[in-house]
Amino acid sequence: MRPHYHIAIIGGGFAGCQLVRRLVEGADRPLSIALIDRGPFLATGAAYATARPEHLLNVRAGVMGAAPEQVDGFHRWLTSEAAAESLGQAGLITPPPASDFLPRRLYGDYLRQRWSETQYLAEAGGIRLDIIAQEAVSIAEAPEGLRVDFAQGESLLSNRLVLALGNHFAAAKPSSRVIHQPWQFDFERGSEGARGRGGEGETGVPSASSQPASKSEIRDPKSEIPVVILGTGLTAVDTLLSLERAGWRQPVVAISRRGLFPRPHAAPAPPWKLSLEAFGEAPRLSGVLRHLRREVRAAAAEGVAWQAVMDGLRPHTVALWRRLPTVDQRRLLRRYESLWNVHRHRMPAEVAARIKAMQASGQLRVLAASCDGITKTADGVRIALGGDTLYASLVFDCRGPGRALPSRPPLRSLLESGLALPHPSSVGVATDGAYQLSGAPAIFAMGNLLVGERLESTAVPELRQQAAELAELLLKSL
């Protein structure tokens, strides 16, 4: 049995590590913290661990600070001496403007440095901070507190527990023709890297067995067998940019249910002013959509882009979401989520132009279809699309983790015991309206587990605010 901790946090990505930072900064008494994450993306998560220069932030650098009271913190770091080496490695001689969309590798360096600072602050403040690189498999109540059991057979006890699980993806399959974690793929060599983190879970469709695919087979410039990308979100965009940079010339087919890529950002502009009261105390989804369309038309009449209206909606999203009846929340997630995502989670205009150029050249084709299954063939992959069949030399699964509750053992154990309850919207877990699980007042959630409660709960602005609020709540509760 490991020591008894005041607070244990499962998940060491952006959310979990920023929560630790706030706890360390706010502690005014002895404190012990266990951060449970088996790696290898501690502090950054997979999104900001990329080293590929073509993978850009989809938010301008000037508002990507990790602390809510210093939203320009990332850009300030870029202008400091501490960032000189990172800038040089990114090929930048001087710090770029705050309005730029920068390589995510720079943001990863910023987060890693903040984590190093956090560890220093903890040691200097006499705070015990243990990083436990193991897999948590179950959580249960015990007479002494909450018990977390690990796959290796060890356990720990804590007074409070936080679930900062992040996104969960299927295990990587080295040398497979179906790539479930595109950010780990070596696009120059044509193989899946071995440095990433595997995991449990399912992709939702039958997957091809591991089948070696040589560089010459999958990158033959004369081959007319396409590379297929499942999904057309931001991960798919990253994959297309990497294929382009690495010199792939094969046809590429991108498939998603609606066949929509993220919309481009407009030029910087102030958010359009929206009033929450204008939506009413008990709005319905149809009325909300009508009101937003009216606001978009009003903005356009004044020469303001629709993107400013979406930016103006963001401060009200959580409150508006909570006013919708459950039936409308489910309807939005079922019918309109992809439309919401492409307008809300946008890409830089320069990236959008590159995607359009790939389409105009004929290399990239986009299909609006649902993938019904994937099976291997002697020389590739067969994809079932309704009544049609598509053959591919290689498949990148960029559909993301989906909205179903993660199947990882620690959360599954909570659901089975009743300590965690599914949210009525069918996404995430139910809470007290803040962070405490409805079935267990000593267990807290943040990030994607709160999507059902908030809708917006996965981007940096929301996560940094959650870290600040939850740290204050936890310290007061001890």
N, C-alpha and C positions, 0 to 999 in steps of 0.2 A: 504493500500500500504506500503510495506517495504521500507527501505532506498534505495537510488540510489547508486549503486556500480560501481567502475571502471571496475571490472572484475567479471563475474559470471561463474562458472564451474559446469556443470551437470555431476555428476559421481565422487564418492569418493573412487574408488579402487586404485590400484597401480598408474595408469597413472595420475588420477586427483590429488592425494595427492602429488606425486612427482613434479607435475607442481606447486602446491601451494608452495612447499618447494623452488623451484627455483625462484619463484616470490618474496617470502619473503627475500631470500638471495640477490637478485639482485636489490631490490627497493632502490632508492636514493631520494625518495620524498614520501609524504603522499599517502597511497594506501588503498583501501577497496576491499575486496574479499569476495564473497559469494560462499561457496561450498555446492552444492545441492545434497544430497544423503539421502534417507530415511532409510538406514541401512539394516542389522546389521553388514555388513562387511567393515566398514569404515577403510581405509588405506590398508587393505589386499586384498579386493575382495574375492570371494568365494574360489579361488584356494589356497590361503595362510591362510585361516581361519581354515582349518582342524586341528583337534587335534589328529588325528590318527597317531600313530608312523610309521605305514607301508607306509604311503603316503610320498614318497621321491621327492626331487627336481630331475628334469631330466637334470640338468646342475650342474657341479662341483661347490662347495662352493666358490672357489677362484676367480670366475669371476661373482658373483651374486650381487655385490655392486649396490646400487640404484642410484649412481651418475656416469656419464661416465668418469669423471676424476679420479675416485677412484673405479675401478672395483673390487678391493679386499676389499671393504668396509664391506661387510657382514662378511668375514672371520676375518677382524680386530676386528669387534664387538664381534665375538665369543671368541676372545682371551682377551677381556677386562673384567673388573670387572662387568660391567653392564649386561653381559650375564650369570653370574654364576648361577642365579636362573633358567633360561631357560635351561641351560645345565643339571642341576640337575634333572629337571622335565623330561628331555628326557633320563635320565639314563646315561649321559656322565660325567665322572669324570674330564677329561681334554679336551681342545678344539681339535676337530678332524682335520686331515690334510686338506689342501685346495683342495686336489684332490678328496675328498669324496663327495658322493651324500647324502645329509643330509635330515632329516625329514622336511617337509614343515612347520611344526608347529614352528620350530626354525626360519625360515625365516619370518613367520608371526609375531613372537615376535620382530624381528629386525625392521620390517616395523612399528609396533605399537610404538616402542620406537622412531623411526625417526619422526613419526607423533606428538608425545608428544613434541619432540624437536622443531618441526616446530611451534607448537602453542606457545611455550615459546618464540621463536625468534620473532614471529609476535607481541606478546605483548610487548616484550622488545624494539622492533623497532617502536612502535607506529602504527602498521599496523592493521587495522580492519579486522578480520577474523571471519566471521559468518558461522556456520554450520547449514544448513537449512534441517531438517529431514522431508522433504515433497516430494511428487511426482510432478514433473513438467509435465504438460499436454499439453501446447502449448507455442509457441514462435512466436512473431510478432514484426515487426518494429513499433516504436512509435516516435512521434516528439522529445521526450527527449532521445531516444536511443532504446534499445531492451527491450521488455517486456516479462517476463516469468510468466506464469499463473500456479497456483498450484491447485491440486484437491480439496483442502479445501476452495478455493475461493479467496485466497490471491494472490498478484502479487509482482514482484520486477522489477526494471529497472537497466540496466547496459550499460556501454559504449561498452564493449566487452563481447562476450560469447564464451565459449569453450565447445564442445561436447566431453566428455570423457566417453562415455556410457558403454564401456566394453561389455561383452557378455550378451545376454538376453535369458532366459530360460522360459519355461512354468511354470505356477504356480504349487507349490507342492500340492499334494492331500493326506492329512493325512489318514492313514489306507488303502490306495489304493494298489491294486496288481500291479499297474504300477507306478514305481518310476521315476519321471522325474528329480529329483535332488539327485543323489546317495550320494553326499557328506553330505546330511542331514539325511541319513538313519542310524538308530541305528542297526547295524549288530548283536549286542549281544542280543537285545530284539526282533528283527524282526519287527521293525516298523519305520515309517518315523518320524523324529524329528519335533518339532514344533518351533524350534528357527530360522529357515531360513527365507529368504525373498521371498515372492511370487512375482508374476508379471503377466503382460498381455502377450498374444501372443499365437501362435499355434505351435504344434509339427510337423505339416505337414501330420499327418495321424490321422484317427479316434482313440480316446483314450478310454480305458475302464472306466466305471463309477467307482466312489469311492466304494470299496467293502472291508469290514473289512477282514483282513487275520490274523488269530491268529498265535502265535509263533509255536504252535504244528503243525498247518496245513502246514506252509511254511518251517519248518525246520525238518520235520519228516525224520530221517536218513534212514528209510526204503523206503521212497518214491522214485519212479522211474520217477515221473513227474519232469522235469528239471526246474531249474531257468534259465531264458533267459536274456542275455545281448545284447542289440541292440547297435552295434558299437564295434570296436576293436582298438580304439585309446587309448590315455593315461588315459582318464577317465575310460574306460573299464578296463584297467590294474589296476588302483586304486581299482575298485570294486572287481575284482578277488582277489587281495591281502587282502582286508577286509573280504571277504567271507572265505578265507583260515584262516586268523588269528582268526576269530570268531568261527571257528570250523564247518562250514557248510560242510556237506558230500553229499548233493544231487548232481546229475549230473548238469553240467552247459553247456549251449550252447551259444556261442558267434556268432553273426550274423553281417556281414557287406557286402557291395557290392562286395568287392574283398577278404574279409576274411584274411586281413593282419594285423598283430600286428606291432607296432613300432619296428624298428631294434635296436639291442643293441649298446651301445657306445663301441668303441675300447679303448685300453690303451691310456693314454695321449700321444699326439704327436703333433709336430708343424703342422699348416695348410699347405696343398700342395699349392705351388705357382701357381696361375692362373693369366692370363693377360686378362683384359677386352677387350683390342684391338684384341685379338685372336678370339673373337666371331664376329667381324665385326661391322661396323657402323649401318647396317640395317639387323640384323640377323633374321632368321626365326626359329621357334621352332624346326623343324626337324634338322636344322644345329646345334643348341645349344645342343640338345640331343646327336648328333653324336660326337660333340667335347668333351662333358663330358665323354662319354664312352671311347674315346681315352685317356683322362687324367686318368681315372680310371685304364685302362690297363697299362699306363706308370707308374703310381704309384705302381701298383702291381708288375711290373717287378723290382722295387727297394725295394720291401718288405714293401711298405707303404699301409695301409688299405684304403678302399674307403671312410671311414668316414673323413679322412684328406682332401680328395678332396672336400667333401661337406662343410667342415669348411673353405677351401680356397675360395669357391664360395661365401660365405656369405657376405664379404665386397662389392661384385660386384652385389649382387642380385637385388637391387633397380634399379641401372642404367641399368642392362641387361633387367629387366622386362619392363622398360619404352621404351627401344629400340624396343621391339617386337610390331608388328602391333596388333590392337585390336582383329582381328580374331584369332591370335595365343594366345593372353591372354585368350580369352574365351575358346579356345580349351584346353589349359593347365588346366584351372579350371574345365572344363567338363570331360576331359578324364584322366588327369594325377595327379589331386590334391591329391588323396589318396596315390599314389606312392611317390609323393613329400613329403607328410607329414610323412610317415613311415621312410623315409631316413633322413629327415631333423629334425624331432622332435623325438629323440631317447630315449630309456630308459636305465637305468643302467644295466650292464651285469648280476649283481646278481638278478635283478628283472626278466630279460629275462629267466634266468635259472629256476626260480620258476614257471613261466608260462609254460615253456617246461615240467617241472616235472608234472604239473597238466594235461597236454595233454598226457604225457606218461603213467600216472596212469589210464587214461580213464575217469577221472572226468570231464575234459574239452574237449568239441568238438567244432570245428570252422566250420561255414558254410559260403560259399560265396553266398549270396542271397540278394534280396531286400525285405524289409518289405512293404507289400501293405495295411496292416490294422491290427488293434488290437481291439478285442471285448471281453467282459467278458463272462464267462460261470458260471455255478452253483458252480464250485469248482476251478476256476482258470481263465486263459486267453487263448484265441485262437488267433494265429498269422498267418496271410495269407502271404505265401511266393511264389509268382507266382502262380503256379497251385497246390502247396502243402500247407499243414496245419500243424502247430506245436502247441502243447498244453504246457502251462507252469503254474507252481504254482505261480510264481512271475516274473515280468519283470523289469529290470533296463534299462532305456533309456539313453544310454551314447553316443548318436550320436552328441552331442554338439548343438550349436545354429544355425548351417548352415551358408550359405553365403548370404542369402537374406537380404535386408535391414531390420533392426529391425522395428517391427510394433508398437513400443511404441509411445504414443501420441506426445511427443515433436518433434521427428524426422518426424513423419507423417505430423504434421502441417507445418513443413518447406518444405517438398516435395510438399504438396498440394498448398502452396503459391508461390512456385518457388524459395524460398530462398535457398533451397538445391536441387541439381540435381544429379541423379544417375550417377555413373561412367560408361563410355562406355563399360567397361569389364563386366558390370552387377553386380559388387560387390562394395559395399561401395559408397561413394559420390565423386563427382568431385570437385577438388580444383584448385587453381592457380599453382599447381605444388609443393607447400609447404604445408601450413596449412589452408589458407583462402578458404572458400567455394566459388565456382564459382559464385553463385547467390547472395552472401551477404558478402562483404569484412570485415564486423565487426564480423562475426561468423567464428569460427575456429574449426577444428576437429583433433583428434588424436586417436591412437590405431586402433581398428578393422574397424573403418569407413574409414581408409586410405589403406585398403588392396588392393582395386582396383588401387590405385595410386602407391603402393610400393610392393605388394605381402607379404613382410616381415613387419609386423606391430603389432604383438601381444605379442612378447616375451620381457623379461626384457631388453636385450641390446638395442632393438629398442625403447622401451618405455622410457627408461631413457635418450636416446639421444633426442627423441622428446620433452620431458619435458624441457630439457636445451635449445634447439633451440626455442621452442615456447614461453618460458618465456622471452627470450631476444627480440623476435619479438613483443610480447605484450607490454612490458615495453617501447620499442622504439615508439610504435604506439600511446601511450596515450598523 
